[in-house]
Amino acid sequence: MSTIPLPPTLPAFAAQVGTRFALGDVAGVSLQLFEAVPLNGASPHEGAFSLMFRGPADAPLQQATHVLDHAALGRLAIFLVPVGRDSAGMQYQAIFN
């Protein structure tokens, strides 16, 4: 029987803040994780959390599940929602609960 891998936890993502995730479904585009925080007062080891990514302003992504490849975390399918634009690029949020 094969083991189903568990999704990364908030501490696993928090350790990767500042690193880049290559978009497996959009060639040549990557996102930088710039925030990983608990939601609703949850502890870092349980409950819901939010991830914020930043990507290029000239290649905005649609709200959808995107495949992200990361050197430490591996290949992940994450539902990303565009939430705004700042001087550094487009921002995307992923919520885990």
DSSP file (Angstrom, degrees, kcal/mol; ACC not computed):
  #  RESIDUE AA STRUCTURE BP1 BP2  ACC     N-H-->O    O-->H-N    N-H-->O    O-->H-N    TCO  KAPPA ALPHA  PHI   PSI    X-CA   Y-CA   Z-CA
    1    1 A M              0   0    0      0, 0.0     2,-0.2     0, 0.0     0, 0.0   0.000 360.0 360.0 360.0 132.0    0.0    0.0    0.0
    2    2 A S        -     0   0    0      1,-0.1     2,-0.4     0, 0.0     0, 0.0  -0.513 360.0-119.7 -83.7 153.0    1.4    3.4   -0.9
    3    3 A T        -     0   0    0     -2,-0.2    -1,-0.1     3,-0.0     0, 0.0  -0.756  17.7-133.0 -91.7 134.7    1.5    6.3    1.5
    4    4 A I        -     0   0    0     -2,-0.4     2,-0.1     1,-0.0    -1,-0.0  -0.784  29.5-122.2 -84.7 120.8   -0.3    9.5    0.6
    5    5 A P        -     0   0    0      0, 0.0    -1,-0.0     0, 0.0     0, 0.0  -0.380  22.3-124.3 -66.2 139.7    2.0   12.4    1.2
    6    6 A L        -     0   0    0      1,-0.1     3,-0.1    -2,-0.1    -3,-0.0  -0.540  29.6-104.3 -78.7 147.9    0.8   15.0    3.7
    7    7 A P        -     0   0    0      0, 0.0    -1,-0.1     0, 0.0    69,-0.0  -0.401  48.7 -88.8 -67.9 151.3    0.6   18.6    2.5
    8    8 A P        -     0   0    0      0, 0.0     2,-0.1     0, 0.0    65,-0.0  -0.236  45.4-127.2 -58.5 150.1    3.4   20.8    3.9
    9    9 A T     >  -     0   0    0     -3,-0.1     4,-2.3     1,-0.1     5,-0.2  -0.415  25.6 -98.7 -92.9 169.8    2.7   22.5    7.2
   10   10 A L  H  > S+     0   0    0     34,-0.3     4,-3.4     1,-0.2     5,-0.2   0.926 124.4  51.8 -56.0 -46.9    2.8   26.2    8.1
   11   11 A P  H  > S+     0   0    0      0, 0.0     4,-1.7     0, 0.0    -1,-0.2   0.884 108.4  52.2 -60.3 -35.0    6.3   25.7    9.7
   12   12 A A  H  4 S+     0   0    0      2,-0.2     4,-0.3     1,-0.2    -2,-0.2   0.928 115.2  40.7 -65.2 -43.7    7.5   24.0    6.5
   13   13 A F  H >< S+     0   0    0     -4,-2.3     3,-2.0     1,-0.2     4,-0.3   0.913 110.6  57.6 -69.2 -41.7    6.3   26.9    4.4
   14   14 A A  H >< S+     0   0    0     -4,-3.4     3,-1.2     1,-0.3    -1,-0.2   0.845 100.7  58.0 -58.8 -33.8    7.5   29.5    6.9
   15   15 A A  T 3< S+     0   0    0     -4,-1.7    -1,-0.3     1,-0.2    -2,-0.2   0.653 106.3  51.1 -69.0 -14.0   11.0   28.1    6.6
   16   16 A Q  T X  S+     0   0    0     -3,-2.0     3,-2.4    -4,-0.3    17,-0.3   0.328  74.2 134.3-106.9   6.3   10.8   28.8    2.8
   17   17 A V  T <  S+     0   0    0     -3,-1.2    17,-0.2    -4,-0.3     3,-0.1  -0.354  73.4  28.7 -57.4 132.9    9.7   32.5    3.0
   18   18 A G  T 3  S+     0   0    0     15,-3.7    -1,-0.3     1,-0.4     2,-0.2   0.275 100.1 109.6  96.9  -9.1   11.9   34.5    0.5
   19   19 A T    <   -     0   0    0     -3,-2.4    14,-2.3    14,-0.2    -1,-0.4  -0.528  66.2-112.8 -98.0 168.1   12.4   31.5   -1.8
   20   20 A R  E     -A   32   0A   0     12,-0.2     2,-0.5    -2,-0.2    51,-0.4  -0.754  14.3-156.6-106.3 146.4   11.0   30.9   -5.3
   21   21 A F  E     -A   31   0A   0     10,-3.3    10,-2.8    -2,-0.3     2,-0.3  -0.987  19.6-136.2-118.4 120.8    8.5   28.4   -6.6
   22   22 A A  E     -AB  30  69A   0     47,-2.4    47,-3.0    -2,-0.5     2,-0.8  -0.568  19.8-122.1 -76.6 138.6    8.6   27.6  -10.3
   23   23 A L  E >   - B   0  68A   0      6,-2.7     3,-0.7     3,-0.3     6,-0.3  -0.735  19.5-164.0 -82.7 114.3    5.3   27.4  -12.0
   24   24 A G  T 3  S+     0   0    0     43,-3.0    -1,-0.2    -2,-0.8    44,-0.1   0.725  89.1  45.8 -70.1 -21.6    5.1   23.9  -13.5
   25   25 A D  T 3  S+     0   0    0     42,-0.7     2,-0.4     1,-0.2    -1,-0.2   0.408 111.0  52.9-104.1   1.5    2.1   25.0  -15.7
   26   26 A V  S X  S-     0   0    0     -3,-0.7     3,-1.6    41,-0.2    -3,-0.3  -0.884  87.0-131.4-137.4 104.3    3.6   28.3  -17.0
   27   27 A A  T 3  S+     0   0    0     -2,-0.4     3,-0.1     1,-0.2    -3,-0.1  -0.242  84.5   8.0 -60.3 135.7    7.1   28.0  -18.5
   28   28 A G  T 3  S+     0   0    0      1,-0.2     2,-0.4    -5,-0.1    -1,-0.2   0.499 101.1 112.4  77.8   5.0    9.7   30.6  -17.3
   29   29 A V    <   +     0   0    0     -3,-1.6    -6,-2.7    -6,-0.3     2,-0.3  -0.909  38.5 176.2-113.9 138.2    7.5   32.0  -14.5
   30   30 A S  E     -A   22   0A   0     -2,-0.4     2,-0.4    -8,-0.2    -8,-0.2  -0.945  18.0-142.1-134.7 159.8    8.2   31.7  -10.8
   31   31 A L  E     -A   21   0A   0    -10,-2.8   -10,-3.3    -2,-0.3     2,-0.5  -0.932  12.0-138.7-119.5 143.9    6.5   33.1   -7.6
   32   32 A Q  E     -AC  20  54A   0     22,-2.9    22,-2.2    -2,-0.4     2,-0.6  -0.901  15.3-134.0-102.7 128.6    8.3   34.2   -4.5
   33   33 A L  E     + C   0  53A   0    -14,-2.3   -15,-3.7    -2,-0.5    20,-0.2  -0.705  33.3 166.0 -77.0 119.5    6.8   33.2   -1.1
   34   34 A F  E     +     0   0A   0     18,-2.8     2,-0.3    -2,-0.6    19,-0.2   0.507  58.8  27.3-116.3  -5.2    6.8   36.4    1.0
   35   35 A E  E     + C   0  52A   0     17,-1.3    17,-2.6     2,-0.0     2,-0.3  -0.965  45.9 175.4-156.9 139.6    4.5   35.5    3.9
   36   36 A A  E     + C   0  51A   0     -2,-0.3    15,-0.2    15,-0.2   -19,-0.1  -0.888  25.7 157.9-142.7 109.4    3.3   32.4    5.7
   37   37 A V  E     - C   0  50A   0     13,-2.2    13,-3.1    -2,-0.3     2,-0.1  -0.958  40.4-109.0-137.4 149.8    1.0   33.1    8.7
   38   38 A P  E     - C   0  49A   0      0, 0.0     2,-0.3     0, 0.0    11,-0.3  -0.416  33.6-137.1 -71.2 154.1   -1.6   31.3   10.8
   39   39 A L  S >  S+     0   0    0      9,-2.6     3,-1.9     1,-0.2     9,-0.3  -0.831  72.9   9.6-110.7 152.0   -5.2   32.4   10.5
   40   40 A N  T 3  S-     0   0    0     -2,-0.3    -1,-0.2     1,-0.3     8,-0.0   0.798 127.3 -60.6  55.5  35.6   -7.9   32.9   13.2
   41   41 A G  T 3  S+     0   0    0     -3,-0.2    -1,-0.3     1,-0.2    -2,-0.0   0.627  90.3 156.4  72.7  12.1   -5.4   32.6   16.1
   42   42 A A    <   -     0   0    0     -3,-1.9    -1,-0.2     6,-0.2     5,-0.1  -0.349  46.7-109.1 -68.1 151.9   -4.4   29.1   15.2
   43   43 A S    >   -     0   0    0      1,-0.1     3,-1.6    -5,-0.0    -4,-0.1  -0.403  30.8-107.1 -74.6 160.9   -1.0   27.9   16.4
   44   44 A P  T 3  S+     0   0    0      0, 0.0   -34,-0.3     0, 0.0    -1,-0.1   0.692 119.1  52.1 -62.0 -16.6    1.8   27.5   13.8
   45   45 A H  T 3  S+     0   0    0    -35,-0.1     2,-0.3   -36,-0.1    -3,-0.0   0.413 116.1  26.9-102.6   1.7    1.4   23.7   14.2
   46   46 A E  S <  S+     0   0    0     -3,-1.6    -1,-0.1     2,-0.1     2,-0.0  -0.982  92.9  25.5-153.8 162.9   -2.3   23.4   13.7
   47   47 A G  S    S-     0   0    0     -2,-0.3     2,-0.1    -5,-0.1    -7,-0.1  -0.201  90.8 -20.7  81.4-169.3   -5.3   25.0   12.1
   48   48 A A        -     0   0    0     -9,-0.3    -9,-2.6    49,-0.1     2,-0.3  -0.390  56.6-178.9 -80.3 150.5   -5.6   27.2    9.1
   49   49 A F  E     -CD  38  96A   0     47,-2.5    47,-2.9   -11,-0.3     2,-0.4  -0.982  17.6-135.6-147.5 161.4   -2.9   29.3    7.5
   50   50 A S  E     -CD  37  95A   0    -13,-3.1   -13,-2.2    -2,-0.3     2,-0.4  -0.919   9.8-161.7-118.9 140.8   -2.3   31.8    4.7
   51   51 A L  E     -CD  36  94A   0     43,-2.8    43,-2.2    -2,-0.4     2,-0.5  -0.967   5.3-159.1-118.3 139.4    0.5   32.0    2.1
   52   52 A M  E     -CD  35  93A   0    -17,-2.6   -18,-2.8    -2,-0.4   -17,-1.3  -0.981  11.4-176.4-120.4 128.5    1.2   35.1    0.1
   53   53 A F  E     -CD  33  92A   0     39,-3.0    39,-2.5    -2,-0.5     2,-0.4  -0.843  12.6-150.5-118.3 155.6    3.2   34.8   -3.1
   54   54 A R  E     +CD  32  91A   0    -22,-2.2   -22,-2.9    -2,-0.3    37,-0.2  -0.996  19.8 170.8-128.2 134.9    4.4   37.5   -5.5
   55   55 A G  E     - D   0  90A   0     35,-2.7    35,-1.7    -2,-0.4   -24,-0.1  -0.746  44.3 -59.5-130.8 179.7    4.9   37.1   -9.2
   56   56 A P    >   -     0   0    0      0, 0.0     3,-0.9     0, 0.0    33,-0.2  -0.327  35.9-140.3 -65.4 141.9    5.7   39.2  -12.3
   57   57 A A  T 3  S+     0   0    0      1,-0.2    32,-0.1    31,-0.2    34,-0.0   0.781 100.5  57.6 -70.6 -27.1    3.2   42.0  -13.0
   58   58 A D  T 3  S+     0   0    0      1,-0.2    -1,-0.2    32,-0.0    31,-0.0   0.463 108.0  45.8 -87.1  -0.1    3.4   41.4  -16.8
   59   59 A A  S <  S-     0   0    0     -3,-0.9    -1,-0.2     2,-0.0    -2,-0.1  -0.438  78.1-176.0-136.2  62.1    2.4   37.7  -16.5
   60   60 A P        -     0   0    0      0, 0.0     2,-0.3     0, 0.0    -3,-0.1  -0.289  17.1-135.5 -65.2 144.9   -0.7   37.6  -14.2
   61   61 A L        -     0   0    0      1,-0.0     2,-0.2     3,-0.0    -6,-0.0  -0.692  14.2-119.8 -96.9 150.9   -2.1   34.2  -13.3
   62   62 A Q        -     0   0    0     -2,-0.3     2,-0.5     1,-0.1    18,-0.2  -0.523  41.4 -89.5 -80.5 155.4   -5.8   33.3  -13.3
   63   63 A Q  S    S+     0   0    0     -2,-0.2     2,-0.3    18,-0.1    18,-0.2  -0.568  84.8 106.1 -63.6 118.5   -7.5   32.1  -10.1
   64   64 A A  E    S- E   0  80A   0     16,-1.4    16,-2.7    -2,-0.5     2,-0.6  -0.972  78.8 -69.3-177.1 173.0   -6.9   28.4  -10.4
   65   65 A T  E     - E   0  79A   0     -2,-0.3     2,-0.3    14,-0.3    14,-0.3  -0.783  54.2-170.2 -82.9 123.9   -5.0   25.4   -9.0
   66   66 A H  E     - E   0  78A   0     12,-2.9    12,-2.8    -2,-0.6     2,-0.6  -0.890  23.4-122.4-117.7 147.0   -1.4   25.8  -10.2
   67   67 A V  E     - E   0  77A   0     -2,-0.3   -43,-3.0    10,-0.2   -42,-0.7  -0.795  30.8-169.2 -88.4 123.7    1.5   23.3  -10.0
   68   68 A L  E     -BE  23  76A   0      8,-3.5     8,-3.1    -2,-0.6     2,-0.5  -0.950   8.3-155.9-117.0 133.5    4.4   24.8   -8.1
   69   69 A D  E     +BE  22  75A   0    -47,-3.0   -47,-2.4    -2,-0.4     2,-0.4  -0.932  15.2 178.4-110.2 130.3    7.9   23.2   -8.0
   70   70 A H  E  >  - E   0  74A   0      4,-1.9     4,-2.2    -2,-0.5   -49,-0.1  -0.991  33.3-131.6-134.6 140.1   10.2   24.0   -5.0
   71   71 A A  T  4 S+     0   0    0    -51,-0.4    -1,-0.1    -2,-0.4     4,-0.1   0.865 107.4  27.2 -57.7 -40.5   13.6   22.6   -4.3
   72   72 A A  T  4 S+     0   0    0      2,-0.1    -1,-0.2     1,-0.1   -56,-0.0   0.814 128.8  38.5 -93.6 -33.7   12.8   21.8   -0.6
   73   73 A L  T  4 S-     0   0    0      1,-0.3    -2,-0.2   -57,-0.0     2,-0.2   0.602  95.0-145.5 -97.4 -12.8    9.1   21.1   -0.7
   74   74 A G  E  <  -E   70   0A   0     -4,-2.2    -4,-1.9     2,-0.1     2,-0.5  -0.485  50.4 -15.5  85.1-155.8    8.8   19.3   -4.0
   75   75 A R  E     +E   69   0A   0     -6,-0.2     2,-0.4    -2,-0.2    -6,-0.2  -0.768  67.4 178.5 -93.4 128.1    5.9   19.5   -6.4
   76   76 A L  E     -E   68   0A   0     -8,-3.1    -8,-3.5    -2,-0.5     2,-0.6  -0.972  27.1-144.2-130.8 141.8    2.7   21.0   -5.0
   77   77 A A  E     +E   67   0A   0     -2,-0.4     2,-0.4   -10,-0.2   -10,-0.2  -0.943  32.9 176.1-103.2 115.3   -0.7   21.7   -6.5
   78   78 A I  E     -E   66   0A   0    -12,-2.8   -12,-2.9    -2,-0.6     2,-0.7  -0.972  32.5-128.5-128.4 133.1   -2.0   24.9   -4.8
   79   79 A F  E     -E   65   0A   0     -2,-0.4     2,-0.4   -14,-0.3    16,-0.3  -0.710  33.3-165.2 -79.4 116.1   -5.1   27.0   -5.4
   80   80 A L  E     -E   64   0A   0    -16,-2.7   -16,-1.4    -2,-0.7    14,-0.2  -0.866  10.9-164.1-109.7 137.4   -4.0   30.6   -5.9
   81   81 A V  E     -F   93   0A   0     12,-2.1    12,-2.5    -2,-0.4     2,-0.3  -0.980  23.1-127.2-119.4 122.5   -6.2   33.6   -5.9
   82   82 A P  E     +F   92   0A   0      0, 0.0    10,-0.3     0, 0.0     3,-0.1  -0.535  32.6 172.5 -66.4 129.4   -4.9   36.9   -7.3
   83   83 A V  E     -     0   0A   0      8,-2.6     2,-0.3     1,-0.4     9,-0.2   0.463  50.7 -48.2-121.1  -4.5   -5.4   39.5   -4.5
   84   84 A G  E     -F   91   0A   0      7,-1.0     7,-3.4     2,-0.0    -1,-0.4  -0.934  46.6 -99.8 159.1 179.5   -3.7   42.7   -5.8
   85   85 A R  E     +F   90   0A   0     -2,-0.3     2,-0.2     5,-0.2     5,-0.2  -0.982  29.1 175.8-132.3 141.4   -0.7   44.3   -7.4
   86   86 A D  E >   -F   89   0A   0      3,-2.7     3,-1.2    -2,-0.4   -29,-0.0  -0.722  53.8 -79.8-131.0-172.8    2.1   46.4   -5.8
   87   87 A S  T 3  S+     0   0    0      1,-0.3     3,-0.1    -2,-0.2   -30,-0.1   0.712 128.7  50.8 -64.8 -18.5    5.2   48.0   -7.1
   88   88 A A  T 3  S-     0   0    0      1,-0.3     2,-0.3   -32,-0.1    -1,-0.3   0.572 120.5 -85.5 -96.1 -10.8    7.0   44.6   -7.1
   89   89 A G  E <   - F   0  86A   0     -3,-1.2    -3,-2.7   -33,-0.2    -1,-0.3  -0.946  65.9 -22.6 144.2-164.9    4.4   42.6   -9.0
   90   90 A M  E     -DF  55  85A   0    -35,-1.7   -35,-2.7    -2,-0.3     2,-0.4  -0.610  53.9-143.4 -83.7 143.3    1.2   40.6   -8.7
   91   91 A Q  E     -DF  54  84A   0     -7,-3.4    -8,-2.6    -2,-0.3    -7,-1.0  -0.884  15.3-171.9-110.9 142.4    0.2   39.1   -5.3
   92   92 A Y  E     -DF  53  82A   0    -39,-2.5   -39,-3.0    -2,-0.4     2,-0.4  -0.977   7.3-152.6-132.5 143.4   -1.5   35.7   -4.8
   93   93 A Q  E     -DF  52  81A   0    -12,-2.5   -12,-2.1    -2,-0.4     2,-0.4  -0.927   6.2-169.3-119.5 143.4   -2.9   34.1   -1.7
   94   94 A A  E     -D   51   0A   0    -43,-2.2   -43,-2.8    -2,-0.4     2,-0.5  -0.999   9.9-158.0-126.9 132.4   -3.4   30.5   -0.9
   95   95 A I  E     -D   50   0A   0     -2,-0.4     2,-0.5   -16,-0.3   -45,-0.2  -0.933   4.6-168.1-112.7 131.6   -5.4   29.4    2.2
   96   96 A F  E      D   49   0A   0    -47,-2.9   -47,-2.5    -2,-0.5    -2,-0.0  -0.975 360.0 360.0-115.3 129.3   -5.0   26.0    3.9
   97   97 A N              0   0    0     -2,-0.5   -49,-0.1   -49,-0.2    -1,-0.1   0.364 360.0 360.0-145.0 360.0   -7.6   25.0    6.4
